[in-house]
Amino acid sequence: MAKATPVHDHGHPEHGNIVIGHMIFCPACKCGHLFYNGKQRGNDTAWTFDGNLGNPTFSPSMLVYESKTHPRCHSFVRNGKIQFLSDCTHELKGQTVPLEDI
């Protein structure tokens, strides 16, 4: 089963049905995190992806800023595992866990 799934841009006909990134499920935030693969819709942040949907690796790290509804989540995704860094504000801070199927 896949631990990352492609996300397509269906909303802009000029883009066609292109893959704009890949989504993983974050067990700490209980939601998906999207790793963009290029500069779409004004987003100047892009990650590299190794192409392995079963055990993905993305680079560089993902940083999701804390809000009223979500904790700060800073992680690396490498070889199908998510490594939560020490600056996270959730219960998986400092741990490395396998990604869940999405």
Backbone as a ProteinNet text record, in pm:
[ID]
protein_1_A
[PRIMARY]
MAKATPVHDHGHPEHGNIVIGHMIFCPACKCGHLFYNGKQRGNDTAWTFDGNLGNPTFSPSMLVYESKTHPRCHSFVRNGKIQFLSDCTHELKGQTVPLEDI
[TERTIARY]
83.7	0	88.3	34.7	111.5	111.2	222.4	235.4	239.3	244.7	234.7	144	64.1	-27	-11	-12.8	-1.6	-122.3	-98.4	-204.3	-201.6	-316.9	-328.4	-391.2	-357.1	-415	-528.5	-650.1	-767.9	-833.1	-796.2	-865.8	-824.4	-716.5	-668.4	-646.9	-738.5	-727.1	-593.2	-533	-405.1	-293.1	-310.2	-210.6	-233.5	-355.6	-386.8	-399.5	-390.6	-403.1	-263.5	-187.1	-49.9	-41.2	59.7	86.9	162.2	103.2	167	245	225.7	295.9	246.3	288.7	250.2	209.5	105	48.7	85.7	120.6	137.4	40.1	9.8	-70.8	23.5	6.1	89.2	16.5	72.2	5.4	3.6	92.3	93.9	-13.8	-26.7	-125.5	-262.7	-267.4	-392.5	-452.1	-363.9	-407.7	-294.9	-321.2	-221.2	-124.8	-4.3	93.8	128	126.8	150.7	290.3	366	500.2	488.8	496.7	489.9	616.5	599.7	715.8	765.6	706.9	749	678.5	693.6	638.2	499.8	397.9	260.4	185.5	97	7.3	79.1	195.1	265.5	342.9	345.3	419	563.9	655.6	795.1	873.9	804.7	869.6	849.2	954.8	944.8	1034.5	988.8	1063.7	1104.8	1212.3	1248.1	1181.6	1148.8	1080.5	1152.5	1178.1	1251.9	1166.4	1035.6	949	894	930.6	886.8	761.5	643.9	518.6	505.1	570.7	561.7	650.4	766.7	860.7	923.7	845	892	999	1078.3	1174.3	1152.1	1137.5	1123.1	1234.6	1280.3	1383.6	1355.7	1376.6	1422.3	1309.7	1325.2	1225.4	1096.3	988.6	857.3	837.9	801.7	771	629.6	543	406.4	399.8	369.8	367.2	245.2	262.9	155.6	43.2	-79.7	-197.2	-290.8	-406.5	-504.6	-553.4	-547.8	-601.9	-496.5	-371.6	-267.2	-139.4	-65.8	63	169.6	282.1	398.5	449.6	474.1	520.2	637.4	752.7	874.3	931.2	943	982.4	1058.5	1130.6	1188.7	1111.6	1088.2	1030.9	1139.6	1182.1	1291.3	1260.3	1265.5	1250.3	1125.3	1013.4	886.6	866.5	955.3	942.3	940	870.7	865.3	939.3	1041.8	1125	1081.5	1021	974	1088	1115.9	1229.1	1193.9	1296.3	1278.6	1201.7	1180.1	1104.8	954.5	908.7	764.7	696.3	565.6	490.5	382.7	399.7	302.5	366.2	285.5	328.8	432.5	454.2	553.7	688.3	703.5	827.9	947.4	1050.8	1173.4	1165.6	1054.5	1038.5	1041.6	1074.2	1066.6	969.6	867.7	765.1	741.2	694.3	661.8	543.3	545.5	430.4	314.1	194.2	74.8	34.2	-37.5	-91.2	-191.8	-195.8	-287.7	-382.2
-118.2	0	124.7	235.5	359.4	439.7	502.2	590.3	737.1	758.5	892.1	880.4	982.4	980.5	1108.8	1097.8	1217.3	1308.9	1439.1	1540.1	1612.2	1613.5	1674.1	1812.8	1897	2029.9	2023.2	2002.7	1996.4	2133.1	2227.8	2355.9	2459.3	2435.5	2533.8	2466.8	2488.8	2424.9	2450.5	2566.2	2595.4	2503.7	2444.4	2351.7	2209.2	2180.1	2042.6	1958.3	1831.1	1736.8	1696.2	1793.5	1766	1735.5	1660.7	1633.3	1753.4	1815.7	1933.2	1897.8	1776	1733.4	1598.1	1561	1433.1	1454.5	1384	1396.2	1273	1298.8	1191.4	1219.6	1117.5	1136.9	1151.3	1258.2	1282	1228.9	1127.8	1071.3	1166.3	1263.2	1359.3	1465.8	1518.1	1623.5	1567.1	1437.9	1371.3	1431.1	1470.6	1525.6	1505.5	1543.4	1529.6	1647.3	1619.8	1724.2	1709.7	1821.1	1821.1	1871.5	1787.7	1822.9	1864.8	1996	2046.9	2009.5	1981.5	1944.4	2056.8	2172.8	2285.8	2412.1	2514.5	2645.3	2661.3	2608.8	2621.1	2722	2796.6	2889.9	2983.9	3030.5	3128.5	3069.1	2936.1	2872.5	2857	2923	2916.6	2808	2724.2	2614.4	2484.9	2411.7	2284.1	2181.9	2057.2	1946.2	1849.9	1780.8	1670.9	1545.1	1454.1	1328.4	1217.1	1107	997.2	908.3	934.7	858.1	729.4	696	571.6	597.5	561.2	583.8	494.1	378.4	283.6	318.8	374.8	417	549.3	656.8	783.6	853.4	932.5	1025.1	1160.9	1263.3	1400.9	1483.1	1583.4	1671.2	1812.4	1914.4	1914.2	1880.2	1922.1	1894.7	1971.3	1925.7	1992.5	2063.4	2191.7	2267.7	2321.8	2279.2	2330	2414	2542	2632.3	2606.5	2628.1	2609.8	2709.5	2662.2	2748.9	2716.5	2776.1	2747.3	2603.6	2542.7	2406.9	2299.9	2337.8	2239.4	2273	2168.2	2190.4	2228.5	2275.8	2293.1	2153.8	2129.4	1997.5	2016.7	1969.5	1982	1841.9	1797.5	1658.1	1637.5	1526.1	1472.2	1346	1323.6	1197.4	1129	1012.2	937.7	789	729.8	585.1	531.7	600.5	553.5	580	658	691.5	842.1	887.4	1030.3	1054.8	1139.7	1173.7	1310.1	1312.6	1437.6	1501.9	1626.7	1696	1751.4	1796.6	1836.2	1966.9	2042.9	2167.4	2149.5	2026.1	1998.9	2025.7	2052.9	2075.7	1968.9	1852.7	1744.3	1624.3	1522	1407.1	1318	1332.1	1249.2	1320.3	1433.9	1511.2	1420.5	1426.8	1350.7	1204.4	1160	1019.3	1001	878.7	838.3	722.8	735.6	633.6	603.2	481.2	448.8	532.3	571.5	638.4	539.9	592	509.7	510.3	406.4	403.1	514.8	568.1	678.4	639
0	0	0	-44.9	-57.6	72.6	99.5	214.7	170.7	41.2	-18.7	-139.7	-162.5	-276.6	-357.7	-490.2	-573.3	-555.8	-562.1	-557.1	-691.3	-759.1	-891.3	-883.7	-979.4	-990.7	-1092.7	-1043	-1129.5	-1144.2	-1062.7	-1055.2	-1158.3	-1227	-1323	-1458.6	-1553.7	-1684.7	-1754.2	-1728.2	-1793.3	-1743.5	-1625.3	-1572.2	-1618.8	-1663.3	-1699.4	-1574.3	-1590.5	-1479.5	-1432.4	-1385.4	-1345	-1195.1	-1158.2	-1016.7	-960.2	-858.1	-796.9	-670.5	-621.8	-501.9	-455.5	-336	-276.3	-131	-91.3	42.9	125.4	250.9	349	463.9	541.9	663	780.4	857.6	975.6	1098.3	1165.7	1283.5	1403.3	1406.3	1517.3	1499.9	1379	1351.2	1317.2	1286.3	1248.4	1120.7	1027.8	899	797.9	674.9	570.9	566.7	519.7	489.4	341.2	268.7	124.9	94.6	26.5	-19.7	-165.4	-192.7	-329.6	-405.8	-535.9	-615.7	-705.2	-695.5	-778	-735.9	-814.5	-779.9	-841.6	-776.2	-822.4	-738.8	-804.8	-736.2	-641	-679.9	-599.1	-482.5	-469.2	-360.6	-404.8	-338.2	-380	-307.5	-232.6	-161.9	-239.1	-261.2	-331.1	-262.9	-265.4	-208	-318.6	-295.7	-384.4	-330.9	-420.6	-388	-461.8	-393.4	-455.5	-546.2	-555.3	-644.1	-586.1	-463.7	-400.8	-316.9	-369	-296.4	-173.5	-174.3	-62.8	55.3	28.1	133.1	91.4	91.8	35.7	118.2	44.9	103.8	38.8	122.4	76.2	138.8	66.6	120	71.5	152.7	291.3	388.1	512.4	615.8	589.9	655.5	650.3	783.5	777.8	899.1	886.7	978.9	986.9	1114.1	1095.9	1211	1299.1	1426.4	1524.2	1499.1	1517.6	1506.6	1622.5	1623.3	1728.7	1722.3	1603.3	1587.4	1564.5	1538.3	1509.9	1585.2	1624.7	1690.6	1588	1637.9	1550.8	1517.8	1390.3	1346.8	1251.5	1291.1	1211.2	1195.7	1071.2	1051	920.6	917.8	795.9	761.3	632.5	585.5	504.7	556.4	493.6	494.9	376.2	360.8	431.7	416	471.6	619.1	679.5	822	837.3	941.3	970.9	1101.9	1093.4	1208.9	1259.3	1377.1	1436.5	1514.7	1483.8	1544.8	1682.4	1753.8	1893.8	1912.3	1804.9	1818.5	1794.5	1777.5	1765.6	1899.7	1894.2	2018.6	2038.5	1977.9	1993.4	2062.6	2088.2	2168.3	2099.8	1969.6	1900.3	1883.2	1948	1946.4	1976.9	1891.6	1914.9	1875.4	1820.4	1784	1632.9	1590.4	1450.7	1442.1	1355.5	1342.3	1194.8	1164	1024.4	977	850.4	791.7	780.9	793.5	775.7	629.6	588.1	452.8	434.9	315.1	286.7	172.5
[MASK]
++++++++++++++++++++++++++++++++++++++++++++++++++++++++++++++++++++++++++++++++++++++++++++++++++++++

